[in-house]
Amino acid sequence: MNALLRILAWLLAVALVALPVVAVLNGWVGAERWPLSRLRVTGQFERVQDEQLRAAVAPYARAGYFAVKLEDAQRAVERLPWVESAQVGKKWPDVLEVGVVEHRPFAHWGQDRMLSERGRLFPRPSELAGARMPHLDGPDARSGEVVDVYNEALAMFAPLGYRVTHLAVDARGSWSLTLDNGLEVMVGRDDARTRLQRFVRVLPQLLVRQARPLERADLRYTNGFTLQWGQPRTSSISPPALPLAVAARAHAAQASST
C-alpha cells in the first residue's frame, strides 16, 4: 500500500511539472504572457503584399512564442500567390520572422500556368495572361528539359534573326516549336537537337530568292524534311503615278506601234 501511494505521489509530482509545460507548448496558457507581437519580413519581392503575409501568419502567431507551429505557418505563406518558397522562424522574445522568395516568371506553361526562373510551376496571375514571354509546354516532370531545349533552339535561330516563341514536347516525347515569323517546325522524338541543327544550317539557302513564306517544316524524317510554303507575298504599295504628259506619250507610242 505504501509503495502504491509512493507511485501515485510520484506520478502526481510529474504531472504537476509536466502539465504547465504542455499547456504552454500547446498555447493553452502563456499566449498573452509571451505573445508574438512583431513580424519581420526579409527577401526581395515586389508583388507579395505585407497585408497578405500578416493575414497568413496571424492565426499561428496568436498561439504565442512557445506554441507557434512554424511549419504550418510556413505552408500558409507558401500558399499565397507569387510566393515560391518561404522560411518561418521566431526570435526571442516576440518576433516572428518570415523570409520570402517571390516567383520570377520566365515563361508561360501550358494553358494557365507559368514557369519561374528557378523552374517552379505556379498558377498564372490574371495580369500576366498576355505577357510577352515564351510559351512552353510538356509533362511537368520534364520542365527542366524543355527549358534546356528552348535555350538551345533560341541560340540556334538567333544568328538568323529569328526568335523561338513556342516550344513543346508531348506525352510521346515529340518536339515542336514556332518562330516569331510564324514558321512551325515539327521536330519529332529522335535526335531532336541534331535535326534542328541540320535544319538551321540549310534554312538560309531555302529562303534565298524565295517569294513565298515558309509556313511549316517537318523534320521527322531520317534523311531530310518536308516544307510547306504559303502564298507569295504581295506588296501593298501601289506603283507611283506617271505625270500626265509622260502617260500620254506612252499611250501614243503604244498606239503607233500597233
C-alpha positions, 0 to 999 in steps of 0.5 A: 500500500505504501509503495502504491501511494509512493507511485501515485505521489510520484506520478502526481509530482510529474504531472504537476511539472509536466502539465504547465509545460504542455499547456504552454507548448500547446498555447493553452496558457502563456499566449498573452504572457509571451505573445508574438507581437512583431513580424519581420519580413526579409527577401526581395519581392515586389508583388507579395503584399505585407497585408497578405503575409500578416493575414497568413501568419496571424492565426499561428502567431496568436498561439504565442512564442512557445506554441507557434507551429512554424511549419504550418505557418510556413505552408500558409505563406507558401500558399499565397500567390507569387510566393515560391518558397518561404522560411518561418522562424521566431526570435526571442522574445516576440518576433516572428520572422518570415523570409520570402522568395517571390516567383520570377516568371520566365515563361508561360506553361501550358494553358494557365500556368507559368514557369519561374526562373528557378523552374517552379510551376505556379498558377498564372496571375490574371495580369500576366495572361498576355505577357510577352514571354515564351510559351512552353509546354510538356509533362511537368516532370520534364520542365527542366528539359524543355527549358534546356531545349528552348535555350538551345533552339533560341541560340540556334535561330538567333544568328538568323534573326529569328526568335523561338516563341513556342516550344513543346514536347508531348506525352510521346516525347515529340518536339515542336516549336514556332518562330516569331515569323510564324514558321512551325517546325515539327521536330519529332522524338529522335535526335531532336537537337541534331535535326534542328541543327541540320535544319538551321544550317540549310534554312538560309539557302531555302529562303534565298530568292524565295517569294513565298513564306515558309509556313511549316517544316517537318523534320521527322524524317531520317534523311531530310524534311518536308516544307510547306510554303504559303502564298507569295507575298504581295506588296501593298504599295501601289506603283507611283503615278506617271505625270500626265504628259509622260502617260500620254506619250506612252499611250501614243507610242503604244498606239503607233506601234500597233 
